[in-house]
Amino acid sequence: MAGWIDTHCHLDAREFDADREQVVQRARDAGVAQIVLPAVAVGNFDAVRTLAHRHGFAYALGIHPLAADAADEARDVALLHDALAAQHADPRLVAVGEIGLDHFVPGLDRAKQERLYAAQLKLARDFDLPVIVHVRRSADTLLKHLRRVAVRGIAHAFNGSEQQAQAFVDLGFRLGFGGAMTFDRALQIRRIAQMVPGEAIVLETDAPDIPPHWLYRTAAQRAAGEHARNEPAQLPRIAAALAELRGWTLEQTATATRVNAHAALPRLSALA
């Protein structure tokens, strides 16, 4: 089965430094045709763009909420503006991301996160680009801003309620499903993967993070040196979990999620 699209992978992460080329080859061998590489801070804008061009992938530019505390608001928003302006004609630039809000990690400056998020939504609107948003215990606040700024895109690693899922869908967003969906105990995520309209679903790995259940390691195992690194080659097996939940064939799953990814990130179509 060929033609899978991983709509979210941090290929520039240090976890891939030792074998990045092999990771890419394994993804290709598994039938992954396209990977979207979102930035997380101004410091890795060049890295995601370079990797996208080297391997024929796509990229997004943005400031992650977990990078907000370290960001210089005025400077970094200005740098993002300049990068979007300079690269706007690049067909591999497909979104503003990864942006959003994280209300799970304690001790973060939520007000600063929200200001950066609002500023980046406006840049996405101004440059006519979709967004890739980080949703972690923050769906209602994210939605509040999205109702004010008319942009579309992907709610990455969606883990909110059914009502919040429908609210994103009503605003024209697709929901990203990945490794978390493969755990039997992830009842809420699996229920949402079953109940949302088929045209609202895209696939992702968030590699090297959010490993599927077959790669998961307990805290004790991790302390003993075992690793749970995720990678894009896992996407077809993650897709099989979605297919089982939806009652789809693998071919239906590949076609539907590919069409949905192109709809969420329209510039992907020209890269197909």
Protein Blocks (a to p, Z undefined) as FASTA:
>chain_A
ZZiacfbdcfkbmklmmmmmmmmmmmmmnopabdcdddfbfklmmmmmmmmmmnopacdd
dddfklmmmpcfklmmmmmmmmmmmmmmpmklgbdcdedddfkbghiafklmmmmmmmmm
mmmmmnopacddddehklmmmmmmmmmpccedddehiabdfklmmmmmmnopacdddfkl
mpmklmmlmmmmmmmcfklcccdekiaghiafklpccfklmmnopacddcfklmmmmmmm
mmmmnopafklmmmmmmmmmmmmmmmlmmmZZ
